[in-house]
Amino acid sequence: MAKQLIQLRHNLVLWRNLIQAGFLFWCLYLGFQFSRFIAHFVSQGEGPFVARPPGVEAFLPIGALVSLKNWILNGIIDPVHPAALVLLLTFLAMALLTRKSFCSWICPIGTFSELLWRSGEHLTRRRFKPWRWLDILLRSAKYLLLFFFLKLILFGMPAQALKSFLSTPYWAISDVKMLHFFTSPSTLSAVIVLILVVLSFFIRQFWCRYLCPYGAMLGFFSFLSPCRITRDVNGCTACGNCDRACPASIAVSRKQQVCSMECTGCLSCVQSCPEHQVLGMGLISSRRFMPRWLFPLLVLLIFTLGVASGMFNGYWHSSLSYRDYTQLIPLLNRL
């Protein structure tokens, strides 16, 4: 039984690592293809032409919020960056059904942040944690950032302002500007990114835990999710492994079901539990656990269905033409 339990735990770790690595490398590939697409226009057609990958619009969350409100108020799905809205709705659906699983299974920034922290722990042989009062104070930052964007977009932009923004040249090449931020950052941007990298090296998932407004928004939706980490109180030995494993520092060993908006459904607590069928992902109305393979499968299924629905309904590829990019990309530094 002990061997089977270890094998199950290792399989869970392996599958999560493989899924995270797959999405990370896929995002890097999309970025590479997108840079080649842009290079063709920068070189005025002398370089090879490659098709623009719509998946890069996942990095336009603020514009996607504008697009979502425009769709609700004006009944129009933005044709310039439709994949941004499709992906935002997909991630919201994931949060509603499988908690903040986007953060722990798919998000490349979360994966990179986790790699940095693991490297830091391996090199220093120590775990650095902020004082509890400081941790609580810092955690509020991402909710303040979320409130700022929600106030600016959802409460501060009337219907006509939404249409105006979505028709601007700035929005048209916002994806190009986003890539330009990573490939040619300003001195200030480079310093900020470097500080975040250093902090992530010592403090587990620093960006995700303290500063990511996207994760904060998904947390509110995940509160309604039927999925909960569930603990068998009678079988629990209170070893505390689950508490130490949790990247969000949730006291899992003191809860029958974890309802926190900080829970990402990463299953780190589950894989750390030394007891059989004592800790697992379950449903809010049940104390029974899902099979360990089911939750990752649900995460991938919801993501696939969301993207596929956008593709099949014609809301994936941008309406911008080759000629539009020929005119817009040379204006990049002026917009």
Secondary structure, DSSP 8 states (H G I E B T S, - for coil): -HHHHHHHHHHHHHHHHHHHHHHHHHHHHHHHHHHHHHHHHHTTT-S------GGGGGG-HHHHHHHHHHHHHH----SSSHHHHHHHHHHHHHHHHHTTHIIIII-HHHHHHHHHHHHHHHHH---B---HHHHHHHHHHHHHHHHHHHIIIIIT--HHHHHHHHTSHHHHTHHHHHHHHHHS--HHHHHHHHHHHHHHHHBTTHHHHHT-HHHHHHHHHHTT-SEEEEE-TTT-----HHHHH-TT---GGG-SEE--TT-----HHHHH--STTSEEEEETT-S-B--TTHHHHHHHHHHHHHHHHHHHTT-SS-S--HHHHHHHGGGGGG-
